[in-house]
Amino acid sequence: AQGDATGAEIERSLSEKVIKDNRIKIKENIFVLDILTGHNICYGVLVFDNNTEKVMAYLTKSTILASGGAGQLYCNTTNPDIATGDGIALAYRGGAKVADLEFIQFHPTALYHQGSPKFLISEAVRGEGAILKNLKGEPFMSIYHPHAELAPRDIVARAIVDQMKKTKSNYVHLDATKIKHKFSKRFPNIHKKCLSLGINPEKEYIPIAPASHYTMGGIKTDIWGQTNLTNLYACGECSSTGVHGANRLASNSLLEGLVFGNRIAQKIKENKTYYSIKKLKELNLSYSLPREKYKDYHSVKLKQELQNLMWNKVGIIRNSSNLKQAKQKIKEWKLLIFKSKLETVEEFELANLIILADLVTNAALLREESRGAHYREDFPERDDINWKKHIIY
């Protein structure tokens, strides 16, 4: 749909229908703090209303988390600023099981341009015939895999990292000049973005580098999107349905969101509610926490430090030494942030990122093998005897 903008077209179409349906109440600028649970039942959510700066409780018979992934764990990501893994972190705090968090997919070809957010250059460009080249102009993928440019994402990403180290560069090139006759028609969105940055992909090489792209793990659900907490469901990137395994295939995230969103709706229709509430209730709350500032910290600076640590120590290529160093540093940050009073959305997001960083790092350290997007250079082989299983928290 719309060339290379399928996701945007799905979003546009669904948004239009939601806006036109007067049975749906839309609440904007609301940040969910936690799920409200008791006796393994979810009763709704605790929220911070950015419009009024008040804390409220939304009580409902069913709660669906569709909050996206956690790309902001890393300094290089194709994800938007809001992809801070909040849904996964708050579900975990509320007693929902989370699984497979060590499997973070790094897309090999994100547009590299100083001062510009990372923009995804789809592997469909390589599928059409574009070639990866190092800064010397040499094609290199055939050295790493018989499928060359069409190798799995994790292999391509590691190959690019290796070439970047060898050429002491922050990027490599994607040569799409041989498909210039169809580039703008086949990839109108990518073409427009490149031109806006002064790059003509029909005549010039596109500078690219790997970036964090997709969270395979998340809130553990069954094939109907149901979590281990009654009345709590999850779908999309925040969930761990199991359909992506250890290394998601291209475009399957769109399918997963559509399929499981629909299945959750079916399941909720069939289910009898487990408590008396019939429709959404909103309660204004006042609360006080005994915590004050433990130490002064700058949330933006601390977030950047966390992102750099995760990229350098818990990124594309992992090992025990780096993971242990990351684990220790994250432990210090947990002590800092959770002894402090959290007051802003940015501080709540940072707390969620630190929780997830801890879970991702621990799972990556525990899994002493390489599988899919999780690569340990100290355990480079897949180990089905000991590790053909999930890590669940």
C-alpha positions as CSV (number, residue, x, y, z in Angstrom):
1,A,0.0,0.0,0.0
2,Q,1.3,3.5,-0.9
3,G,4.6,2.0,-2.2
4,D,6.9,1.6,0.7
5,A,4.6,3.1,3.3
6,T,2.3,0.2,4.2
7,G,2.4,0.8,7.9
8,A,1.4,4.4,7.5
9,E,-1.5,3.5,5.2
10,I,-2.8,0.9,7.8
11,E,-2.5,3.6,10.5
12,R,-4.3,6.2,8.4
13,S,-7.1,3.9,7.5
14,L,-7.7,2.6,11.1
15,S,-7.4,6.1,12.6
16,E,-10.1,7.4,10.3
17,K,-12.5,4.7,11.3
18,V,-11.8,5.2,15.0
19,I,-12.3,9.0,14.7
20,K,-15.6,8.5,12.9
21,D,-17.0,5.9,15.4
22,N,-18.7,7.9,18.2
23,R,-18.7,4.8,20.4
24,I,-15.0,5.1,20.9
25,K,-13.7,7.7,23.4
26,I,-10.3,9.0,22.5
27,K,-8.0,10.2,25.3
28,E,-4.8,12.0,24.2
29,N,-1.7,13.1,26.1
30,I,-2.3,10.4,28.8
31,F,0.7,8.5,30.1
32,V,0.1,5.1,31.7
33,L,2.0,4.7,34.9
34,D,0.9,1.2,36.0
35,I,-1.7,-1.5,35.6
36,L,-4.1,-2.0,38.5
37,T,-4.1,-5.6,39.7
38,G,-5.3,-7.8,42.5
39,H,-5.5,-11.6,42.8
40,N,-4.0,-12.0,39.3
41,I,-6.8,-9.9,37.7
42,C,-6.2,-6.6,35.9
43,Y,-8.8,-3.9,36.8
44,G,-7.5,-1.1,34.6
45,V,-4.7,1.4,34.6
46,L,-3.2,4.2,36.7
47,V,-2.4,7.2,34.5
48,F,-0.8,10.7,34.5
49,D,-2.9,13.2,32.6
50,N,-0.5,15.6,30.8
51,N,-3.4,18.0,30.2
52,T,-4.3,18.5,33.8
53,E,-1.1,17.1,35.5
54,K,-3.3,14.9,37.6
55,V,-3.1,11.2,38.4
56,M,-6.2,9.2,37.5
57,A,-7.4,5.6,37.5
58,Y,-9.2,4.1,34.6
59,L,-11.2,1.1,35.6
60,T,-12.3,-1.2,32.9
61,K,-13.4,-4.8,32.3
62,S,-10.6,-5.4,29.7
63,T,-7.2,-3.8,29.2
64,I,-5.2,-4.1,26.0
65,L,-1.6,-3.0,25.9
66,A,-0.4,-2.0,22.4
67,S,2.4,0.3,23.4
68,G,5.1,-0.6,20.9
69,G,8.7,-1.6,21.5
70,A,11.8,-0.4,23.2
71,G,14.1,0.9,20.5
72,Q,15.0,3.9,22.7
73,L,17.2,1.5,24.8
74,Y,19.8,2.3,22.1
75,C,21.5,5.4,20.9
76,N,21.1,4.3,17.3
77,T,17.5,3.3,16.5
78,T,14.9,3.5,13.7
79,N,12.2,3.9,16.4
80,P,10.5,7.1,17.4
81,D,11.3,8.9,20.7
82,I,8.2,7.4,22.3
83,A,9.4,3.8,21.9
84,T,10.5,3.5,25.5
85,G,9.1,0.1,26.3
86,D,6.6,1.5,28.8
87,G,4.0,-1.1,28.3
88,I,6.4,-4.0,28.8
89,A,7.9,-2.4,31.9
90,L,4.6,-1.6,33.6
91,A,3.2,-5.1,32.8
92,Y,6.2,-6.6,34.4
93,R,5.8,-4.5,37.5
94,G,2.2,-5.5,37.7
95,G,2.9,-9.2,37.6
96,A,2.6,-10.1,33.9
97,K,5.2,-12.5,32.5
98,V,7.7,-11.1,30.0
99,A,9.7,-13.3,27.7
100,D,12.5,-13.4,25.1
101,L,13.8,-9.9,25.9
102,E,17.4,-10.7,24.8
103,F,16.2,-10.9,21.2
104,I,16.5,-7.3,19.9
105,Q,16.6,-7.0,16.2
106,F,19.1,-4.6,14.7
107,H,18.3,-3.6,11.2
108,P,21.4,-3.5,9.0
109,T,20.5,-0.6,6.8
110,A,19.4,2.6,8.5
111,L,20.2,5.8,6.7
112,Y,23.3,7.3,8.3
113,H,23.3,11.1,8.3
114,Q,24.7,13.3,11.1
115,G,22.1,15.3,12.9
116,S,19.2,13.3,11.4
117,P,17.1,10.6,13.1
118,K,17.9,7.1,11.8
119,F,15.6,6.3,8.8
120,L,15.0,2.8,7.7
121,I,16.2,1.7,4.3
122,S,14.1,-1.4,3.7
123,E,15.8,-4.7,2.7
124,A,13.4,-4.7,-0.2
125,V,15.9,-2.2,-1.8
126,R,18.5,-5.0,-1.6
127,G,15.9,-7.4,-2.8
128,E,15.5,-5.3,-5.9
129,G,19.3,-5.5,-6.6
130,A,21.1,-2.8,-4.4
131,I,24.6,-3.9,-3.3
132,L,26.4,-3.2,0.0
133,K,29.9,-1.8,-0.4
134,N,32.6,-0.6,2.0
135,L,34.2,2.8,1.8
136,K,36.7,1.4,-0.7
137,G,33.8,0.6,-3.0
138,E,34.2,-3.1,-2.6
139,P,31.1,-5.4,-2.4
140,F,31.6,-7.6,0.7
141,M,28.5,-9.6,1.6
142,S,29.4,-12.7,-0.4
143,I,32.4,-13.1,2.1
144,Y,30.0,-13.6,5.0
145,H,27.0,-15.6,3.6
146,P,26.2,-17.4,0.3
147,H,23.0,-15.4,0.0
148,A,25.0,-12.2,0.2
149,E,22.7,-9.1,0.4
150,L,19.7,-11.4,1.1
151,A,21.3,-13.0,4.2
152,P,19.3,-12.8,7.5
153,R,19.3,-9.4,9.1
154,D,21.6,-10.4,12.0
155,I,24.3,-11.7,9.7
156,V,24.1,-8.6,7.5
157,A,24.3,-6.3,10.5
158,R,27.3,-8.1,11.9
159,A,29.0,-8.0,8.5
160,I,28.5,-4.3,8.3
161,V,29.9,-3.8,11.8
162,D,33.0,-5.8,10.8
163,Q,33.5,-3.7,7.7
164,M,33.1,-0.5,9.7
165,K,35.8,-1.7,12.1
166,K,38.1,-2.6,9.2
167,T,37.7,0.7,7.4
168,K,37.5,2.7,10.7
169,S,34.3,4.3,9.6
170,N,30.8,4.9,11.1
171,Y,29.0,3.6,8.0
172,V,29.2,1.7,4.7
173,H,27.4,2.3,1.4
174,L,24.3,0.9,-0.2
175,D,24.7,1.2,-4.0
176,A,21.2,1.4,-5.6
177,T,22.3,3.1,-8.8
178,K,21.7,0.0,-10.8
179,I,18.0,0.1,-10.0
180,K,17.7,3.8,-10.7
181,H,15.0,3.2,-13.4
182,K,12.6,1.9,-10.8
183,F,13.8,3.4,-7.4
184,S,11.5,6.4,-7.1
185,K,8.4,4.4,-8.1
186,R,9.2,1.4,-6.0
187,F,10.4,3.3,-3.0
188,P,8.8,6.8,-3.1
189,N,9.2,7.4,0.7
190,I,12.8,6.4,0.8
191,H,13.5,8.4,-2.3
192,K,11.9,11.5,-0.9
193,K,13.8,11.2,2.4
194,C,17.2,10.8,0.7
195,L,16.6,13.8,-1.5
196,S,15.6,15.9,1.5
197,L,19.1,15.2,2.9
198,G,20.9,16.0,-0.3
199,I,21.4,12.4,-1.4
200,N,20.2,11.2,-4.8
201,P,20.0,7.4,-4.6
202,E,19.6,7.1,-8.3
203,K,23.1,8.6,-8.8
204,E,24.9,8.4,-5.4
205,Y,25.6,5.7,-2.8
206,I,23.4,5.8,0.3
207,P,25.4,5.9,3.6
208,I,23.9,3.3,6.0
209,A,24.7,1.7,9.4
210,P,22.9,-0.8,11.6
211,A,20.3,0.5,14.2
212,S,18.1,-1.0,16.8
213,H,14.8,-1.8,15.1
214,Y,12.5,-4.3,16.7
215,T,11.8,-5.9,20.1
216,M,11.1,-9.6,19.5
217,G,10.4,-10.3,23.2
218,G,7.9,-8.6,25.4
219,I,4.7,-9.3,27.4
220,K,4.1,-13.1,27.2
221,T,0.7,-14.0,25.7
222,D,-1.1,-17.0,24.3
223,I,-2.3,-17.2,20.7
224,W,-5.3,-15.0,21.7
225,G,-3.2,-12.2,23.1
226,Q,-4.1,-13.1,26.7
227,T,-1.5,-12.6,29.4
228,N,-1.2,-14.6,32.6
229,L,-3.3,-11.8,34.3
230,T,-7.0,-12.1,33.7
231,N,-8.5,-9.3,31.6
232,L,-5.0,-8.1,30.5
233,Y,-4.1,-8.5,26.8
234,A,-1.2,-7.4,24.7
235,C,-0.6,-7.2,21.0
236,G,1.9,-5.7,18.6
237,E,5.6,-5.1,19.4
238,C,5.1,-4.9,23.1
239,S,3.9,-8.5,23.2
240,S,5.7,-11.8,22.9
241,T,3.3,-14.0,21.1
242,G,6.1,-16.3,19.8
243,V,5.4,-15.8,16.1
244,H,8.7,-14.0,15.5
245,G,10.9,-16.6,17.1
246,A,14.4,-15.3,17.7
247,N,14.6,-13.2,14.5
248,R,11.5,-11.5,13.0
249,L,11.0,-11.7,9.2
250,A,10.4,-8.5,7.3
251,S,6.8,-7.1,7.5
252,N,5.6,-9.8,9.9
253,S,5.1,-7.1,12.6
254,L,2.3,-5.5,10.5
255,L,0.6,-8.9,10.2
256,E,1.0,-9.7,13.9
257,G,-0.6,-6.4,14.9
258,L,-3.6,-6.9,12.6
259,V,-4.1,-10.6,13.4
260,F,-3.7,-10.4,17.2
261,G,-5.6,-7.2,17.5
262,N,-8.5,-8.9,15.9
263,R,-8.2,-12.1,17.9
264,I,-8.1,-10.1,21.2
265,A,-11.3,-8.4,20.2
266,Q,-12.9,-11.8,19.4
267,K,-11.8,-13.2,22.8
268,I,-13.1,-10.2,24.8
269,K,-16.5,-10.5,23.1
270,E,-16.6,-14.2,24.1
271,N,-15.4,-13.7,27.7
272,K,-17.7,-13.0,30.6
273,T,-16.4,-10.2,32.7
274,Y,-14.8,-11.2,36.0
275,Y,-16.1,-8.3,38.0
276,S,-19.0,-6.0,38.1
277,I,-17.8,-2.9,36.1
278,K,-19.7,-2.6,32.8
279,K,-18.0,0.4,31.2
280,L,-15.0,2.7,31.6
281,K,-14.8,4.5,34.9
282,E,-12.5,7.4,35.6
283,L,-11.4,8.2,39.1
284,N,-9.4,11.3,40.2
285,L,-6.7,10.4,42.7
286,S,-4.3,12.1,45.0
287,Y,-1.2,10.4,46.3
288,S,2.1,11.0,48.0
289,L,5.2,9.0,47.8
290,P,7.7,8.9,50.7
291,R,10.6,9.2,48.3
292,E,12.4,12.4,47.6
293,K,15.4,13.1,45.3
294,Y,18.0,10.6,46.3
295,K,20.7,12.4,44.3
296,D,20.4,15.0,41.6
297,Y,20.4,13.6,38.1
298,H,19.6,14.9,34.7
299,S,17.1,12.6,33.0
300,V,18.1,13.5,29.4
301,K,21.8,13.0,30.1
302,L,21.2,9.8,32.0
303,K,19.0,8.4,29.2
304,Q,21.8,9.1,26.7
305,E,24.4,7.4,29.0
306,L,22.0,4.4,29.2
307,Q,21.6,4.3,25.4
308,N,25.3,4.5,24.8
309,L,26.0,1.7,27.4
310,M,23.4,-0.6,25.8
311,W,24.7,0.0,22.3
312,N,28.3,-0.6,23.3
313,K,27.9,-3.5,25.7
314,V,24.5,-5.1,25.0
315,G,24.3,-4.5,21.2
316,I,24.8,-6.4,18.0
317,I,27.8,-8.4,19.2
318,R,27.8,-9.4,22.9
319,N,30.1,-11.1,25.4
320,S,30.2,-12.0,29.0
321,S,32.6,-9.2,30.0
322,N,30.7,-6.4,28.4
323,L,27.3,-7.8,29.7
324,K,28.6,-7.9,33.3
325,Q,29.9,-4.4,33.0
326,A,26.6,-3.2,31.7
327,K,24.7,-5.1,34.5
328,Q,26.8,-3.4,37.2
329,K,26.2,0.1,35.8
330,I,22.5,-0.5,35.3
331,K,22.3,-1.7,39.0
332,E,23.7,1.7,40.1
333,W,21.2,3.5,38.0
334,K,18.3,1.5,39.4
335,L,19.4,2.4,42.9
336,L,19.5,6.1,41.9
337,I,16.2,6.3,40.0
338,F,14.1,4.1,42.3
339,K,15.1,6.0,45.4
340,S,14.1,9.2,43.7
341,K,10.7,10.8,43.4
342,L,9.5,10.6,39.8
343,E,7.4,13.6,38.7
344,T,7.6,14.0,34.9
345,V,6.8,11.7,31.9
346,E,10.5,11.8,31.0
347,E,11.5,10.5,34.4
348,F,8.8,7.8,34.2
349,E,10.1,6.8,30.8
350,L,13.6,6.7,32.0
351,A,12.6,4.4,34.9
352,N,10.9,2.1,32.4
353,L,14.0,2.0,30.2
354,I,16.2,1.2,33.1
355,I,13.9,-1.7,34.1
356,L,14.0,-3.1,30.6
357,A,17.8,-2.6,30.2
358,D,18.2,-4.7,33.3
359,L,16.0,-7.4,32.0
360,V,17.5,-7.4,28.5
361,T,21.1,-7.5,29.9
362,N,20.3,-10.3,32.4
363,A,18.7,-12.4,29.7
364,A,21.5,-11.8,27.3
365,L,24.0,-12.8,29.9
366,L,22.1,-15.9,30.9
367,R,21.7,-17.2,27.3
368,E,25.1,-18.7,26.6
369,E,24.6,-19.4,22.9
370,S,24.0,-17.5,19.7
371,R,20.5,-17.7,18.3
372,G,18.7,-15.4,15.8
373,A,19.3,-11.7,16.7
374,H,21.1,-12.6,20.0
375,Y,24.8,-13.1,19.2
376,R,27.5,-14.0,21.8
377,E,31.0,-13.9,20.4
378,D,32.1,-16.1,23.4
379,F,29.3,-18.6,22.5
380,P,29.0,-18.2,18.7
381,E,27.1,-21.5,18.0
382,R,23.5,-22.3,18.5
383,D,23.0,-24.8,21.4
384,D,19.7,-26.6,21.0
385,I,20.6,-29.1,23.8
386,N,20.8,-26.5,26.5
387,W,19.0,-23.4,25.1
388,K,16.1,-24.4,23.0
389,K,13.8,-22.7,25.5
390,H,12.5,-19.3,26.5
391,I,13.8,-17.0,29.3
392,I,10.7,-15.8,31.2
393,Y,10.6,-13.2,34.0
